[in-house]
Amino acid sequence: MQMKPLGRTGIKVSQLCLGSMTWGSQNTAEEGFEQIERALDAGINFIDTAEMYPTTPMHAKTVGRTERIIGLWHEDRGRRQDYILATKHSGEGMKHRREGAPISAATIPEAIDDSLRRLQTDYIDLYQFHWPNRGSYMFRKNWTYDPSRQDRAATLQNMEDCLGALQREVDRGRIRAFGLSNESAWGTTQWAEAATRTGGPRVATVQNEYSLMCRLYDTDMAEMSANEDVGLLAFSPLAAGLLTGKYQDGKVPEGSRMDINGDLGGRKTTRAFAAVDAYLDIAQRHGLDPVQMALAWCCTRPFMTSVIFGATTMDQLECALGAADLTLSAEVMADIDTAHRAHPMPY
């Protein structure tokens, strides 16, 4: 399992990261425990969660349950020192936490208190802001994104205030590093510059959607990563399960994410299924598992820090783990590039 630097923090994380957003809804606590231990045994040292998980689906009664499951594992196994733990602070509009308040210097200590209590740990390795207060073009909002009404001065002031609060948490030993999620190139760069001005923790990573089918990161964000040493933590690298092929030809397996969440957050389109066919064909022609091909391809990207994948069964987990040992040939990479040109931005 290859290890990658987490920004400029000195922390090293595995190129594959175990996601957890199904624990507490599609998966029981015991199944979560089994996934954690198998992932650690395979060389993964990185687990990602969030205070709002699980999200398959998300309900007021289940919010925070995933962190509680991880906390139960800590209590039962006592292996907190064996891995890097990342979680996230929900922001404006997430009504099940702090009545939907935006992220601010005032909300940070309370949110960390609550996460630490649920996780049954004294510290969080990577503390991430789940989405920016000013809004985001992620989750298909890129089609209508309009930042023209943003208040630049207020945004920069909030960044400085939040970094002050985060630094106090670093000084207390409650967080080790800071990351973003669902951010833009401008936003990420401004966070980095604000850290220089204030002496607060410098952003180490940004967790955005990235897969064979969602490549918004490839231009401005890629340039930001190269120049600012802020790596990508890719979520939905299997396009919410589309790239497994299980939804082709109208199939909707019982209990699957499409069965639970309908259109897969806007990913279910006619063009998406055509793109999946193209990638499945590449995998078949080269004798590859499509899941492993999709994850291994993500790992080749020069801006990638870690690829976050989730599983609801141990068979799915075992398959995903195989991506760590897969090297894609030049022929496979060329075929993938051709397919991408033929099927750009399918959702």
URLIN-V17829 format. One record per run of one state. SS is the DSSP state (h for helix, s for strand, l for the rest). FROM is the first residue (numbers start at 1). LEN is the number of residues. If there is no record, write none. Layout:
# URLIN-V17829
ss = {SS,SS}
from = {FROM,FROM}
len = {LEN,LEN}
This chain:
# URLIN-V17829
ss = {l,s,l,s,l,s,l,s,l,s,l,h,l,s,l,h,l,h,l,s,l,h,l,h,l,s,l,h,l,h,l,s,l,h,l,s,l,s,l,s,l,h,l,h,l,s,l,h,l,h,l,h,l,h,l,h,l,s,l,h,l,h,l}
from = {1,3,6,12,15,16,20,23,24,27,28,29,42,46,49,65,78,80,83,84,90,98,101,105,120,124,130,141,144,152,172,175,182,185,199,203,210,211,212,214,215,216,219,220,229,231,236,239,245,248,251,257,262,270,286,290,301,304,310,314,326,330,343}
len = {2,3,6,3,1,4,3,1,3,1,1,13,4,3,16,13,2,3,1,6,8,3,4,15,4,6,11,3,8,20,3,7,3,14,4,7,1,1,2,1,1,3,1,9,2,5,3,6,3,3,6,5,8,16,4,11,3,6,4,12,4,13,5}
